[in-house]
Amino acid sequence: MKGKPVVELSDSKWLCDLGFMVDITKYLAELNVKLQGPIQLFSFLLSNVKSFEAKLKLWQLQLEKGNTVHFPTLQEQKPAVTSEYAVLQTVVGAEDFPILRRHALKFASLFGTTYRCEQFFSKLILAKTRLRSRLTDLNQENQLRVASSSLSSDIRRLAKEKQFQPSH
């Protein structure tokens, strides 16, 4: 509420929790960016996730010892205790639910393909504007095929090969 004091902003524990959340969210956003992009192989995506898991384990050990070097926003709040941030939830092991794990891995492979879909829809929106309403379906389909292709074109060479004034 405007003009009313915010009690949480004077609570050092709440500010430490917020600082930790800011830092960990930044790392998750960086991982998210690494999981996007064209031509991402599943092995590359899995490598990024495994690397992040290793970092989490390292940060856990550091936080248990009071080391906040990888959490600058938390560090600014000068927390009295950091071990509470080192408590990671126990993840269910592969041997506990093998079918569920296999199913999850199949869905994990979709990360790279969602990027391509988002890119395609962005190009579709650009191609289909109010000012370009006279495009035929075939013309629009061809435009989108070219826009979503990973092949590069040599426009200069193609233009040279084209005869502009045909003979009568």
Contacts in CASP RR format, 6 or more apart in sequence:
PFRMAT RR
TARGET T0000
AUTHOR 0000-0000-0000
METHOD contacts of the structure
MODEL  1
MKGKPVVELSDSKWLCDLGFMVDITKYLAELNVKLQGPIQLFSFLLSNVK
SFEAKLKLWQLQLEKGNTVHFPTLQEQKPAVTSEYAVLQTVVGAEDFPIL
RRHALKFASLFGTTYRCEQFFSKLILAKTRLRSRLTDLNQENQLRVASSS
LSSDIRRLAKEKQFQPSH
8 14 0 8 1.000
8 15 0 8 1.000
8 18 0 8 1.000
9 15 0 8 1.000
12 77 0 8 1.000
12 79 0 8 1.000
15 77 0 8 1.000
16 74 0 8 1.000
16 77 0 8 1.000
16 79 0 8 1.000
18 73 0 8 1.000
19 71 0 8 1.000
19 73 0 8 1.000
19 74 0 8 1.000
19 76 0 8 1.000
19 77 0 8 1.000
20 71 0 8 1.000
20 73 0 8 1.000
20 74 0 8 1.000
20 85 0 8 1.000
22 73 0 8 1.000
22 74 0 8 1.000
23 70 0 8 1.000
23 71 0 8 1.000
23 72 0 8 1.000
23 73 0 8 1.000
23 74 0 8 1.000
24 71 0 8 1.000
27 52 0 8 1.000
27 55 0 8 1.000
31 48 0 8 1.000
31 49 0 8 1.000
31 52 0 8 1.000
34 48 0 8 1.000
35 45 0 8 1.000
35 48 0 8 1.000
35 49 0 8 1.000
35 111 0 8 1.000
35 112 0 8 1.000
36 111 0 8 1.000
36 112 0 8 1.000
36 114 0 8 1.000
36 115 0 8 1.000
37 112 0 8 1.000
37 115 0 8 1.000
37 116 0 8 1.000
38 115 0 8 1.000
38 116 0 8 1.000
38 119 0 8 1.000
38 150 0 8 1.000
39 150 0 8 1.000
40 111 0 8 1.000
40 112 0 8 1.000
40 115 0 8 1.000
42 108 0 8 1.000
42 109 0 8 1.000
45 108 0 8 1.000
45 109 0 8 1.000
45 111 0 8 1.000
45 112 0 8 1.000
46 108 0 8 1.000
49 108 0 8 1.000
56 88 0 8 1.000
59 70 0 8 1.000
59 71 0 8 1.000
59 86 0 8 1.000
60 86 0 8 1.000
60 88 0 8 1.000
61 86 0 8 1.000
62 68 0 8 1.000
62 69 0 8 1.000
62 70 0 8 1.000
62 86 0 8 1.000
63 71 0 8 1.000
63 82 0 8 1.000
63 83 0 8 1.000
63 85 0 8 1.000
63 86 0 8 1.000
64 82 0 8 1.000
64 83 0 8 1.000
64 86 0 8 1.000
66 82 0 8 1.000
66 83 0 8 1.000
67 82 0 8 1.000
68 74 0 8 1.000
68 75 0 8 1.000
68 79 0 8 1.000
68 82 0 8 1.000
69 75 0 8 1.000
71 85 0 8 1.000
74 82 0 8 1.000
74 85 0 8 1.000
92 100 0 8 1.000
93 101 0 8 1.000
94 101 0 8 1.000
116 148 0 8 1.000
119 148 0 8 1.000
120 144 0 8 1.000
120 148 0 8 1.000
123 144 0 8 1.000
123 147 0 8 1.000
123 148 0 8 1.000
124 144 0 8 1.000
127 135 0 8 1.000
127 140 0 8 1.000
127 143 0 8 1.000
127 144 0 8 1.000
127 147 0 8 1.000
128 135 0 8 1.000
128 140 0 8 1.000
135 143 0 8 1.000
146 153 0 8 1.000
END
